[in-house]
Amino acid sequence: MDFDRLLALLTTGMFACDMDSRLQAVIDVLLTNKSFNVKTISIYTRVSEEDIENFLVDSNSVSVETKYKLAVPVLFLHYICK
């Protein structure tokens, strides 16, 4: 990636969508591109499968604590699967 694109991503791209949408997108990438399933993500995050499915449908349906419990391991999984 050239410097101009990286700079654009870091300045405007980071704020183009809210944090919940970004987390939903990362989970979706793990589910579709990396062959994870909801059960596997549930095991790694210690969040129930039902809460993960509810979050994917409506991010406001789970608590902030649940979102945090999802975000940290999911982003780590995404990082190591690159």
Beta strands, then each sheet from edge to edge (+ up, - down):
end
